[in-house]
Amino acid sequence: MKKIINDPKRVVDESVAGFGLAHADIVRVEFDPIHVVRADAPISGKVGIVSGGGSGHEPLHAGYVGFGMLDAAVPGAVFTSPTPDPIVAATKAVDGGAGVLHIVKNYTGDVLNFETAADLAAADGIEVRAVITNDDVAVKDSLYTAGRRGVAGTVLVEKIAGAAAERGDSLDAVVAVAERVNANARSMGLALTPCIVPHAGEPSFTLAEDEIEIGIGIHGEPGRERVKLEPADRLVDRLLEPILDDLPYERGERALLFVNGMGGTPQVELYLAYRRAAEVLEERGIQITRSLVGNFITALEMQGMSITLLKLDDEMVELWDAPVQTAALRWGR
């Protein structure tokens, strides 16, 4: 194993400390218990938004803390859900009196620990609601889930719900738009290589040199099938077909096309994949109204990619375009 680390047990603490130093204008970092908070939180009268999960998916979630997106993020150990205590601390830190939304990826540990934290925060008088993201069409149940996994669509939920909260929407309204984004987002990914969790020191799974895992999860969970290496266009088709089968589009409908790298995939390959995805959507009469390309939700150094399609409406477009200032996404401000 070759990694730029000191002690494998200290990877998250040291990385989060560096993140806080690099982005002190946007966030503040607390370590007892560990959570990352928007620098100006809490904001009186504003719905607070908290997300979190295992580390190793950077920039998710801390990279999305800031104006127009998350108010706090709670990093667990690598690929391990945070415990309830830091989630409660983050919830209290962003409570401006208008309630708090938890955005939770559908993994059993995340769901259980956020539920416990919500109950504890409610006992202290904070109204907490949760939206569970489950956009992955690859498999229904996986190693860490009951039902579909929450993957790259989570980024879109966080951005659009964050913009709704920033403009002053009520908790009910923010929850409603978050649920609408999740309901209209579909994703599927693939892996060319495994990743290595620092404290494990060995690959999370094995693939032959000429094999690809189709439908991989963001922790290296098994997907639908293993196939031999194919040209990029065919791989993109393999990801798009089940997405479009699961949520069909009428000609003329609008979409946000999100091509995401798993951490070890260069931009040149992601844009190559985007080209083919755009070609397929154009053939079907689907209008690509907005796009996002890059490494926005990763699995350490895994080589691979995912494709997410979000069926857009006017409000989603408005909220996507709204100003955002975080470490990983920033425009309009």
C-alpha positions as CSV (number, residue, x, y, z in Angstrom):
1,M,0.0,0.0,0.0
2,K,1.3,3.4,-1.0
3,K,-0.6,6.4,0.5
4,I,0.3,9.9,1.6
5,I,-0.5,9.3,5.3
6,N,1.0,9.2,8.7
7,D,-0.9,6.9,11.1
8,P,-3.8,5.1,9.4
9,K,-5.9,5.7,12.6
10,R,-5.4,9.4,12.3
11,V,-6.2,9.9,8.6
12,V,-9.7,11.5,9.1
13,D,-8.7,13.8,11.9
14,E,-5.6,15.1,10.1
15,S,-7.4,15.4,6.8
16,V,-10.3,17.3,8.4
17,A,-7.8,19.6,10.2
18,G,-6.1,20.4,6.9
19,F,-9.5,21.0,5.3
20,G,-10.4,23.5,8.0
21,L,-7.1,25.4,7.7
22,A,-7.4,25.5,3.9
23,H,-11.0,26.8,3.9
24,A,-11.2,28.9,7.1
25,D,-13.1,31.6,5.3
26,I,-16.0,29.1,4.7
27,V,-16.0,26.6,7.5
28,R,-14.9,26.0,11.1
29,V,-13.9,22.5,12.3
30,E,-14.8,21.1,15.7
31,F,-13.1,18.0,17.0
32,D,-14.9,17.0,20.2
33,P,-16.9,15.5,18.6
34,I,-15.7,15.9,15.1
35,H,-17.9,17.9,12.7
36,V,-17.5,20.7,10.1
37,V,-19.7,23.7,10.3
38,R,-20.4,26.7,8.1
39,A,-18.4,29.6,9.4
40,D,-21.4,31.9,10.0
41,A,-23.7,29.2,11.5
42,P,-26.2,29.2,13.1
43,I,-28.2,31.7,10.9
44,S,-31.3,32.9,12.7
45,G,-34.5,32.0,10.9
46,K,-32.8,29.8,8.4
47,V,-33.4,26.0,8.0
48,G,-30.1,24.3,8.8
49,I,-29.0,21.4,6.6
50,V,-26.7,18.6,7.9
51,S,-25.3,15.7,6.0
52,G,-22.5,13.2,6.6
53,G,-21.3,9.7,6.4
54,G,-18.1,7.7,6.1
55,S,-15.0,9.5,4.9
56,G,-13.2,8.5,1.7
57,H,-15.8,10.1,-0.6
58,E,-14.3,13.6,-0.7
59,P,-15.3,16.2,-1.5
60,L,-18.6,14.8,-0.1
61,H,-19.7,16.0,2.4
62,A,-17.4,18.6,4.0
63,G,-16.6,20.0,0.6
64,Y,-20.2,21.1,0.3
65,V,-20.5,23.1,3.6
66,G,-21.0,26.8,2.9
67,F,-23.3,29.4,1.5
68,G,-26.1,27.9,-0.6
69,M,-25.5,24.3,0.3
70,L,-24.8,22.5,3.7
71,D,-24.6,24.1,7.1
72,A,-22.7,21.2,8.5
73,A,-21.1,17.9,7.6
74,V,-20.2,15.0,9.9
75,P,-17.3,12.8,8.8
76,G,-17.1,9.2,10.1
77,A,-14.0,7.0,9.8
78,V,-13.3,5.9,6.3
79,F,-16.3,4.1,4.8
80,T,-17.9,4.0,8.3
81,S,-20.9,5.9,9.5
82,P,-20.5,8.7,12.1
83,T,-21.9,7.9,15.5
84,P,-24.9,9.8,16.8
85,D,-23.0,12.2,19.1
86,P,-21.2,14.3,16.4
87,I,-24.5,14.3,14.4
88,V,-26.3,15.8,17.4
89,A,-23.5,18.3,17.9
90,A,-23.7,19.4,14.2
91,T,-27.5,19.6,14.4
92,K,-27.3,21.9,17.4
93,A,-24.6,24.0,15.8
94,V,-26.7,24.9,12.8
95,D,-30.1,25.3,14.5
96,G,-31.3,28.8,13.8
97,G,-34.8,28.2,15.1
98,A,-36.4,27.2,11.8
99,G,-35.7,23.4,12.0
100,V,-32.9,21.2,10.6
101,L,-32.9,18.9,7.6
102,H,-30.7,15.8,7.7
103,I,-29.8,14.5,4.2
104,V,-28.8,10.9,4.6
105,K,-27.5,8.4,2.1
106,N,-29.3,5.1,2.2
107,Y,-26.8,3.0,4.1
108,T,-28.0,1.1,7.2
109,G,-25.4,2.6,9.6
110,D,-26.0,6.1,8.3
111,V,-29.8,5.8,8.5
112,L,-29.8,4.3,12.0
113,N,-27.3,6.8,13.5
114,F,-29.0,9.9,12.0
115,E,-32.3,8.6,13.3
116,T,-30.9,8.3,16.8
117,A,-29.3,11.7,16.5
118,A,-32.6,13.2,15.3
119,D,-34.4,11.8,18.3
120,L,-31.8,13.2,20.7
121,A,-32.0,16.6,19.1
122,A,-35.8,16.6,19.2
123,A,-35.6,15.9,22.9
124,D,-33.7,19.2,23.1
125,G,-36.5,21.0,21.3
126,I,-35.0,21.0,17.7
127,E,-37.4,20.0,14.9
128,V,-35.5,17.6,12.7
129,R,-36.6,16.1,9.4
130,A,-34.7,13.6,7.2
131,V,-34.5,12.9,3.5
132,I,-33.0,9.6,2.6
133,T,-31.2,9.5,-0.8
134,N,-31.5,6.3,-2.9
135,D,-30.7,7.1,-6.5
136,D,-28.6,4.1,-7.4
137,V,-30.4,1.9,-9.9
138,A,-27.8,-0.8,-10.0
139,V,-29.1,-3.1,-7.2
140,K,-32.0,-3.1,-4.9
141,D,-30.2,-4.4,-1.8
142,S,-26.5,-4.3,-1.1
143,L,-23.9,-5.2,1.5
144,Y,-24.8,-2.0,3.6
145,T,-28.3,-1.2,2.5
146,A,-31.9,-2.3,2.5
147,G,-33.2,-0.8,-0.7
148,R,-31.3,1.3,-3.2
149,R,-28.0,3.0,-2.3
150,G,-27.6,6.7,-2.0
151,V,-24.8,7.8,-4.4
152,A,-24.0,10.8,-6.6
153,G,-27.6,12.1,-6.7
154,T,-26.9,13.1,-3.1
155,V,-24.7,16.0,-4.3
156,L,-27.6,17.3,-6.4
157,V,-30.0,17.0,-3.4
158,E,-27.6,18.9,-1.2
159,K,-27.1,21.7,-3.7
160,I,-30.8,22.3,-4.6
161,A,-32.1,21.9,-1.1
162,G,-29.3,24.1,0.2
163,A,-30.4,26.9,-2.2
164,A,-34.0,26.6,-1.1
165,A,-32.9,26.9,2.5
166,E,-30.7,29.9,1.6
167,R,-33.5,31.8,0.0
168,G,-35.5,31.4,3.3
169,D,-37.9,28.5,2.5
170,S,-39.6,26.8,5.4
171,L,-38.6,23.4,6.7
172,D,-41.6,21.7,5.0
173,A,-40.7,23.4,1.7
174,V,-37.0,22.5,1.9
175,V,-37.9,18.9,2.6
176,A,-40.3,18.8,-0.3
177,V,-37.8,20.0,-2.8
178,A,-35.1,17.6,-1.5
179,E,-37.6,14.7,-1.8
180,R,-38.5,15.9,-5.4
181,V,-34.8,15.9,-6.4
182,N,-34.2,12.5,-5.0
183,A,-37.3,11.1,-6.7
184,N,-36.2,12.4,-10.1
185,A,-32.5,11.4,-9.8
186,R,-31.1,8.1,-11.1
187,S,-27.4,6.9,-11.0
188,M,-25.3,4.0,-11.9
189,G,-21.5,3.5,-11.7
190,L,-18.7,1.2,-12.7
191,A,-15.2,0.4,-11.4
192,L,-12.0,-0.4,-13.3
193,T,-10.0,-0.9,-10.1
194,P,-10.6,-1.4,-6.4
195,C,-9.7,1.1,-3.7
196,I,-7.6,0.6,-0.5
197,V,-9.0,1.6,2.8
198,P,-6.0,3.0,4.8
199,H,-6.6,0.9,8.0
200,A,-7.2,-2.2,6.0
201,G,-4.1,-1.9,3.8
202,E,-5.4,-4.1,1.0
203,P,-7.8,-3.7,-1.9
204,S,-11.5,-3.8,-1.1
205,F,-12.1,-6.3,-3.8
206,T,-10.2,-7.8,-6.8
207,L,-10.6,-7.4,-10.5
208,A,-8.6,-9.0,-13.2
209,E,-6.6,-6.7,-15.5
210,D,-9.3,-7.0,-18.2
211,E,-12.4,-6.9,-16.0
212,I,-14.8,-4.1,-15.0
213,E,-17.5,-4.1,-12.3
214,I,-20.7,-2.7,-13.6
215,G,-23.0,-1.2,-10.9
216,I,-20.3,-0.8,-8.3
217,G,-21.2,1.0,-5.0
218,I,-19.2,3.9,-3.5
219,H,-17.6,1.6,-1.0
220,G,-16.7,-1.1,-3.5
221,E,-19.9,-3.1,-3.0
222,P,-20.6,-5.6,-5.7
223,G,-22.7,-4.4,-8.7
224,R,-24.7,-6.2,-11.3
225,E,-22.0,-8.0,-13.2
226,R,-18.4,-8.2,-14.2
227,V,-17.6,-7.8,-17.9
228,K,-14.4,-7.6,-20.0
229,L,-13.0,-4.2,-20.7
230,E,-15.0,-2.5,-23.5
231,P,-14.7,0.8,-25.4
232,A,-15.9,3.8,-23.5
233,D,-19.0,4.4,-25.6
234,R,-20.3,0.9,-24.8
235,L,-19.6,1.4,-21.0
236,V,-21.6,4.6,-21.1
237,D,-24.4,2.8,-22.8
238,R,-24.3,0.1,-20.1
239,L,-24.8,2.8,-17.4
240,L,-27.4,5.0,-19.2
241,E,-29.7,2.1,-20.3
242,P,-30.8,1.1,-16.8
243,I,-31.1,4.7,-15.7
244,L,-33.4,5.5,-18.6
245,D,-35.4,2.3,-18.2
246,D,-36.0,3.1,-14.6
247,L,-37.1,6.7,-15.1
248,P,-38.2,7.2,-18.7
249,Y,-38.1,10.6,-20.3
250,E,-40.5,12.1,-22.9
251,R,-38.9,13.9,-25.8
252,G,-38.3,17.5,-24.9
253,E,-37.9,16.9,-21.2
254,R,-35.0,18.5,-19.5
255,A,-32.1,16.9,-17.6
256,L,-29.0,17.6,-15.6
257,L,-26.3,15.3,-16.8
258,F,-23.7,14.5,-14.1
259,V,-20.6,12.4,-15.0
260,N,-18.7,11.7,-11.8
261,G,-15.3,10.3,-11.2
262,M,-14.7,7.7,-8.5
263,G,-11.4,9.4,-7.4
264,G,-8.8,7.9,-9.7
265,T,-10.2,8.7,-13.1
266,P,-8.7,11.6,-15.1
267,Q,-10.9,14.4,-16.4
268,V,-10.0,13.5,-20.0
269,E,-11.8,10.2,-19.6
270,L,-14.8,11.7,-17.8
271,Y,-15.3,14.3,-20.6
272,L,-15.0,11.5,-23.2
273,A,-17.8,9.7,-21.4
274,Y,-19.9,12.8,-21.2
275,R,-19.6,13.2,-25.0
276,R,-21.2,9.8,-25.5
277,A,-23.9,10.3,-22.8
278,A,-24.8,13.6,-24.4
279,E,-25.0,11.9,-27.8
280,V,-27.4,9.2,-26.4
281,L,-29.6,11.8,-24.7
282,E,-29.8,13.9,-27.9
283,E,-30.9,10.9,-29.9
284,R,-33.7,10.4,-27.4
285,G,-34.8,14.0,-27.6
286,I,-33.8,14.8,-24.0
287,Q,-32.5,18.3,-23.4
288,I,-29.4,18.6,-21.3
289,T,-30.1,21.9,-19.5
290,R,-27.4,21.7,-16.9
291,S,-24.3,19.6,-16.4
292,L,-21.6,18.6,-13.9
293,V,-18.4,16.7,-14.7
294,G,-15.6,15.8,-12.2
295,N,-14.8,14.0,-9.0
296,F,-17.6,15.1,-6.7
297,I,-18.4,11.9,-4.8
298,T,-15.5,9.4,-4.7
299,A,-14.3,6.1,-3.4
300,L,-10.7,7.0,-2.4
301,E,-8.5,6.2,-5.4
302,M,-10.9,3.9,-7.2
303,Q,-10.7,4.2,-11.0
304,G,-14.2,4.4,-12.4
305,M,-17.2,6.7,-12.9
306,S,-20.9,7.1,-12.4
307,I,-23.6,8.8,-14.4
308,T,-26.5,10.6,-12.8
309,L,-29.5,12.0,-14.6
310,L,-31.8,14.4,-12.8
311,K,-35.1,15.2,-14.5
312,L,-35.5,19.0,-14.1
313,D,-38.3,21.4,-13.6
314,D,-38.2,25.2,-13.5
315,E,-37.7,25.4,-9.8
316,M,-34.8,22.9,-9.8
317,V,-33.1,24.9,-12.5
318,E,-33.5,28.1,-10.6
319,L,-32.1,26.5,-7.4
320,W,-29.3,24.8,-9.2
321,D,-28.2,28.2,-10.7
322,A,-28.5,30.0,-7.3
323,P,-25.2,31.2,-5.8
324,V,-23.1,28.7,-3.9
325,Q,-19.8,29.1,-2.1
326,T,-18.2,25.9,-0.8
327,A,-14.8,24.3,-1.1
328,A,-16.0,22.0,-4.0
329,L,-18.8,24.0,-5.7
330,R,-18.8,27.7,-6.1
331,W,-20.5,30.1,-8.6
332,G,-22.5,33.3,-8.7
333,R,-21.2,34.8,-5.5
